[in-house]
Amino acid sequence: MQVFEFDTVVIGSGLAGLTSALYASQYGKVAIITKSGLDISNSYNAQGGIAAAIGDNDTIKSHMDDSMIAGRGLCDKDAMQVLVNEGRKCVSDLIKMKMPFDKIDGKVTLGLEGGHSKRRILHAEGDATGKVLTRFMLERILNNNNISAYENTTVVDLIINDNVCNGVKALEFRSQKNIIFKANAVVIATGGLARIYTRTTNPHTATGDGYALGFHARVQLSDMEFVQFHPTALHLADKDAFLISEAVRGEGAHLINEKGERFMVSKHELAELAPRDVVAFAIFKEIQKSKAEHVFLNLRHLDSEKIKKRFSHIYGKLKEFGLDLTRDNIPVAPAAHYTIGGIKTDLHGQTSVKNLFAAGEVASTGVMGANRIASNSLLECLVFGKRAGIVAGSIQPKKDIDFDNEIYRLDTENEMVFLDRKNKIAKIMNNYVGIVRNKKGLVYAINEIQKIRDEFTECMIEYNLCKIKNNADVCLLIARAALAREESRGSQIREDFREESADYKFHSIQQKEKNIQFEPIRK
C-alpha cells in the first residue's frame, strides 16, 4: 500500500473536476484521480454548448426565468442567481483566455436550444463544444506543477473520521496497487450515472461511482428520482445510442412520425424546442402509439451546407452508419442522458460531511430543479467547480489522519459476474424506472434490485463485486425516490399521478439508513 499526501484530491476529470483542480491548485498540491483517461467524461462528449446571457438583446433575468420555468418549480433561487450571474463572468473570462468559441466576423455566434427564449448558446467546432472546452482546460492542468494526475485509478472508499473527510482509498487497475491519498479536502466530480440504463448517451465510465461513494459516506443526496432522457438519440438496431444534439432542433429540424407528420406542434407552443421532458415524453407516446421503436428527425428543408458545417461531427458520425443528416430521415428515440439529482451541496459545493465537496453532474446544487434546461450543465461545471475548488483548496491541514489497512483487489474471474448483474439491473431500470413510471413497476424494480444487492452483502473488498453493490445502491436510490414522489414533475413522469402536486414542491432527501425526507426549496 502506497501513501501519498496532497492538499486537495479531486475525483474525476470532467469539466467540473478540471475546474476544481485548477482553482484548488492556487492554494497547494492537488491530485486528480480518474478511472480511465483524463479525456474520458460526459463533459468531453458534450455536443451542446454553454448557455450564458452575453447577447446584446439578452439579460441575466431572462436566462434565470427560462431555467426556472424548465425546472418546474424545484430550482433554488439563490443557486440559480449564482449560476447565471457568475456564469456570464466565467464565459466572458473564457473568451478573454482565447477559448476558441465559434465566431462569425470576429463575434461569438449564439445558438438557440430547447427551453431558451433567446439565442445564448456558445459552441465550439459546431457540435464539439465539450471536447474543445475540456481540452482547453486540460492544457492548463497539464502545465500546472501543482497538479498531479492519476489515470486508470479508481477511488474505492472515502476516509472519514468523525464526519470529516481526510482523503480517499484508491486502486490502480494496471498494477493493482492500493493507494491512500491523504488530503485536507476531497472534491467528488465523477459525472453522471446513465450507464445504469440499457440505452444511454453516456460513456462507459458513467456508472454512478461518486453517488455510491457519497451514499456510503452517509452524505445527503437530493432529487435522485430526476433522471433526464435526451429526446433525440440515434436509434439503430444493435448500436449504442449516439446523441443528436438539441442544437439540431434549435437550427430548425423537425420531429416527424412514420406518417411524416410533425407531432410536436400540437404538444407545446415551442414545438420541437419545448423543454426536454416534454419532448421526450411526446416521443415516448408517439412510439407507443405507432408501435415503432423510434421517430425521425428531418432536416431536408434546411440549408444543407450550413448544416454540414454547423454539425460536422454529427454529420460525419451518421455517414459511418450510411445516413445523411441533410437528406435522410434520422431514426431517433430517447436515451438516458443526464442525472439531475445527486449529492446535496451548499453554494460552495460543501456536502453534509465536512471537507467533502461535490461539483458537476454528480452534485445537486439546486440549479437544475426537476428538469435541466439545455446547456446549463457545462455552465454549472464552471461556476460551481470554481467555487468548490477555491473553498476546498483553502482548507487548513489536519495533522493526524486515521485510516485502516484494508486491501482491495481486482479478480478478473468476477468480471462476468459483474456484467451479468449489471445487465439485469439495467433492464429492470429501463423497463420500470425509465421515462414513464408507476407504483406497481417501481415496487417490482425495488424488490428485484434488492435481491441482487443482497447476493453480495458480505463481499467488501473485491472491486467487481463492490461495483455490483454500488450499482444496485444507486438504482435503489432512484427507484425509491421515484416511488415516494407521487406526482409527475419534469423528468419524473408517473402514469398513476399525471399532474404536478403542490404537496411535492420539495426536494427529496436520502441518506444511508434513514427514511426519505422532503425539504423546501430555497426561494
N, C-alpha and C positions, 0 to 999 in steps of 0.2 A: 504494500500500500504506500503510495506517494502522498505527501502532504505539501500543498502549495499555499502561500498566503497572498491575498490581494486585498485592496481596499473595497472594491466592488466586484461582484460577479453578476454577469448578465447571461441569462439562459435564453438562447435564440438569436438568430442572425437576420431576421426580417427587418423592415424599416424601423419599427419601434425599438428593437434591440440595438441596432446600429446607432440610432439617435441617442438612446440612453447611455450607451457606452461612450459615445463621443463627448457628451456633456459631463459624465462622471469622471472622465479622464482628466478634466481640468483640475481635479482635486487629488488624484492619486492613481495607483495602478489598477487596471481593470482587466478581467478575464471575460472573454466571450466564449461560451460553450454551446456548440451546435452538434446535433446528432448526425448531420450529413455534411455537405459543403457549405461554405459561407453564402453561396448564391442560390441555395435551395430554400424557397419560402413562398408563402402566399403573396407577399409584397412583390417579390421578383416576378411572379406570374401575372400580376395585376395589369389588365389591359386598359381598364378605366383610368381616369386621371385624378387630379386633385381639385376639389371644389374650394374656391376662395372668391370673396366678393371684391375683385380688383378691377372689374369693368367700369367704364365711365357711367353707365346707367344702372349700376348695381349698388346695393347697400348691405352693410352688416345685418341690419334688421331683416331685410328680405331673405338673406341666407338663413338666418336663425328661424324665421317664420316657416320657411319651406321645410326645414329639418324637423321642426316641432310638429308640423302637420303630418309628415311622414311617420314620425314616431308614435302617433296615435295616443297622445296624452301621457306617455310614460318617460319623456325626456326630462331630466333635471335641469331647471333653468340656469342655475349657477354654472354647471358644467358646460352647457351649451354656449353661454356667454364667453367662457374661456376659449372654447373651440373656435368660434367664429372670429373673435377679436384677435387672439394670439395667432390663429391660423393664417389670417391675412398677412400678419407680420412675418411669420415663418416662410410663407410663399414668396413674399417680397424679398426676404433675405436670400432665398434660393436663387432668385432671378439675379440679384446682385453678385452672388457667388458663381454666376455663369452656368447654372444648371440649364442644359440645352432643351428648354421647352420649345415646342413648335411655334414658329413665327411666320407672319406674312408682312413683308415690307418693314422688317425690324420690330414689329409689335407682336407680343404674345397673342396667339389665337385662342379663343374661348369657345368651348363646345357646350351643347345642351344635352342633359341626361334626365332620366325619369325622376319626377318629383320636384325638379328645379323650375322656377318661373323665369329665370334669366340664364343667359349664356355665361357660365362661370367655371367651366371645367378646363383646367390646363392639361395638355397632353404632351408627350414626348415620343418622337418617332411614330406618330399616329396612334397606334394601339399598343405601344410597348412602354408605357409610362413607368410601370413598376420596375421593369428591367433596367431602364435608363437611370431612374432615381436611385435604385438600390446600388447600382454600380458606382454612381456618383458619390454616394455616401461611403461605399466600400473603399474607394480610393483614399478617402480621408482617414478611414480606420487603419488601413494597411500601412500608411505613412506616419502613424502615431506611435511613438516609442512607449507610451504609457499603456498601450492596449496589446494584449496577447490573445490570440485565437486558438481554441482547441476544437478542431474539427473531428468528425466521426466519434464523438464522445457524448454520452447521454447522462443526464442527471437522473439518478435513481431515488434520491431522497434529499430532503432539506434537513439541515442541522438546526434544531430548535431547542433552546434552553429557556425555561420559564417564559414562554410565549415571545421569545426574541430569536430572530433568525441570525445565525452566526456563520452560515456557509452552506455548502452542498456536498453530497457524496456523488461521485460520478464513476462511470465505467467506460473505458476506452475500448472500442469494438475490436480493433485490429490486434492489439497486444493483450486484451482482456485485463489490463491493469485497473485496479481500483485507485481512485484519486480523491483525496479530501481537499476541497478548496475552502480554506478559512477566509472569511470576509466580514467587513463591518456591515455590509448590506448586500442584499440579493434582489435582482430585478427579474421577474418571470416575464419573458416576452416570446413565448413559444408559438404564437399564432393560434390558428383555429383547430377544429376537430371534425370537419366534414367528411374525412375519410372513414368515419364510423358508419357511413351510409354506403350502399352498393353503387350509387350513381352520384358522382361529385366532380366539381371543377378543381378541387384542391390537389396539391402534390402529395406524394405518398407519405410525406413526413407529418401531415396534418392530422394526427391521431389523438389529440387531446391530452398530451403528456402534462402540460402545465396545469390544466384544470385538476387532473388527478393529484399532482404534487401538492397543489393548494388544498384540495379536499382532505388529503391525509395529514396535512399540517394544521387542519382544523380552522382554516380561514373561512370567512363567509363568501358564498357565491350568490350572485344575483341574476334573476331573469333567465335562467338556463333553458326555459321552455321555448325561447325565441330563437329558432334556427332559420336563417333565411335561405330560401331556394331561389337560385337565379333563374329567371324565366326562360332564358334562351341559351341553352347548352346544346351543341350539336348532338343529334341522336342518330347513330348508325349502329347496326347490329354488331355485337362483339367488339365494339370500340369504346375506349374511355370517353367520357363526356369532355367536350372541348368548348370552352367558353366563347360565346359570340357576344362581344361587349355591348352593354346598354347603349353605348355611344352610336352603334349602328342604327338603332331606332331613333336616337337623337338627331341623326342626319336624315331621317325620313323613311326608314324601312318600314314596311307593313307586315303585320302578322295576319296570315290567312289560314283558313282551314282547308280540308280536302276538296271542298267545292270552289275554292278560290275566293271565299268571302272574308272580308275584314271584320272579325268578330269583336275587336276591342272598342270599336266606335260606339257600340250600344252599351258598353260596360262602364265607361268612365269618360268624363269630359275631356281628359287629356289623352284618351285613346291609348296608343302604344307607349306613350310617355307617362302613364299612370305609375304610382309607386309600385315597387317590385312585388309586394304581397298581392296586390290587386291583379297584376298581370299574370303572376304565377298561378293564382287560383283560377283565373279565367281560362288559362291554357289547360289546367288540370281538368276543368269541367268540360272543355271542348273535346279533349282526348276521351274522356268518359263517354260523352255523347256519341262520338263518331266510332268508338271502339278501335281507333287507330292508336299508334304508340307515340305520335308526335303531331305538331302542326308545322307551319312553314314560315320562314322569313323570306320576304320578297323585296328585291331592290331594283327590279328591271326598269322602274320609272325614274331612277336616279342617274345622274351623270356617271358613267362607268369609269372614266379616267380619274375623276375626283375620288370615287370610292376606292379604286385600286391604290391610290396614293395615301389616302386617309387611313385605310385599314390594310396596309401592306402585309402585316404579319398574319392576320386572319385570312386574307385573300390567298397567301402562299400556302397556309396550312390546309385550307379547303381544297386547293389544287391537288395536294397529295392524296386526297380522297376522291378525286375526279369530279369535284364540284366547282362551279364558277360563281363566286359571290355576286357578280353583277348580272348574271343571266339566269341562274337556276333557282328553283325553289329550294331553300336550305332547310332540311328537317331539323326541328328543334323541340326540346321538351325541358321542363325544369329539372335542376340538379342541385343537390345540397351545396351551399356555397360559402355562407358566412355565419359565424356564431355571434349573435347579438349580445347575449348574456355572457357572464364569466366571473372572474374573481373580483369581488367588490372592492373598490378603492375610493379614497378621497380624491380631492382635486390635484394632489401631487403624486398619485399612484400608490400611496401607502395602503396596505391591506390591514386586516384586523390582527395580524401578527406583526409585532414591532420589527422594524428594519427589513421587512419583506415587502417588496413593491411589485406591481404588475403594470404592464403597458401594452398597448396594441390590441389585437383581436381577442387575446386571452383575458383581457381586463373588462370589467363592467364599470365604466366611468360615469355613466348616466347620460351620455350624449346620444345613444342610438335609440332609446325608447323601446318600442315593440317592433320596429321595422327600420332598418338602416336605409337612409337615403343614399342614392348613388354618389360615389367619390368622396364621401366624408371619412372613409376608413384610413386612407393614406394620410389625410389631414390629421386625424386623431393620433396616428403613429408619431407624427412630427411634434405635435403640440404636447401630448401627454408623455411621450418618450423623453422629450426635453425636460419636462417638469420632474419626472421620476428620476432621471439621471442626475439632475442638479441636487435634489434633496438626498438621494442615496449616496452620491459621491461625497457629500459634506458631513456625513455621519462620523462621529469620533470613534476611534478604535476601542474594542473591548480586549483587555489583556488576556484573560483566560477563557478558552473555548473548549467545552467538553464535547466529545464525540465517541461513539462506540467503534469497535474494530471489526464489525460485521462485514464479511467479504461477499460481494455479489459476483455471480458467474454467468456465463453465456453458454448454454448447452445446445448445440445445433440440432440434436435429435428432437428438441421441443419446438422447433420452428414450424413443423407441420401441424402440431397440436395447436399452436397459436393461430395459424392461418385458418384451420378448421373452425375454431370457436369464433374468431373474428368474423368470418363469413356468415356464420349462423346468426350472430348478433346483428350484423349489417342488414340481413334480410328481414329480421324482426323490426329493426328501426325503420327500414324503408316501407314496410307494409303497414305498420301500426303507429309509428311516431314520425311520419313524414309530413307532407304538405297539409293533409287533412286528417284529423284525429277524432276519436270518440272514446267514451268511457270504457266500453267493452274491450276495444282494441288496446287501450293503454294498460288496463289491468292485466290483460293477457301478456303484453310485452314485458311488463314489470316482473310478473311471475316467471316467465321463461328466461329472462336475462338473469334474474336472481338465482335460478337453478344452475346456470353456467358459472356464475360468480361463486356459488357455494362449492363447486367442484375443487376450487383452488384456494380454499381458506388457509391451509397450512403452508402453502408454497410462498415463501417470503423472499428468497434471495436469488432465484434463477430468473434471468431477465425476461425470457419469453413468457413464462408463467405469470410474472408480475404484470406484463403487458395485458394479459387476458383479464386479470383483476381490474387493472386501471381502466381498460376499455369498458368493462361491464359497469364499473362505478360511474363513469362519465355518462353512459347511456341511461343508467338509472336516475341520475340527477335530472336529465332532460325529461324523461318519461314521468317521473313523479311530480315535477313542477307543472308539466302539461296537464296532468290529471287534476292537480289542485286548482288550476285556473279554469273555472267553469264559465268561460266566455270565449268569443272569437275577438282577437285584437291583433292587428298587424300580422306577423308571420305565425301566430298561434291561431289556427283555424279549427274550431270544434264543430263537427256536424250536429252534435246534440245541444250545442249552445251557440247559435249562429250570430247573436248580436253582442256588441260591446256592453259591458255592465259597469255601472258606477261603483259597484261593490268591489271591483277588481282594478280600480285605478291606483294600483300599488305595485311596488317591486316585490317579487318573490325572493325570499332569503333562505338559503340552505346552508347547513353546517353539519359536519360529521356527528352522528349520534344525537342529532336534535331534530325536532319536528319542523316542517316548513312554516315560516312566518311570512307575514306581509308587512311592508314598510312603506310609509307615504312617500310620494315623490317630493323633491325639493322645489318649491315654487319661487 
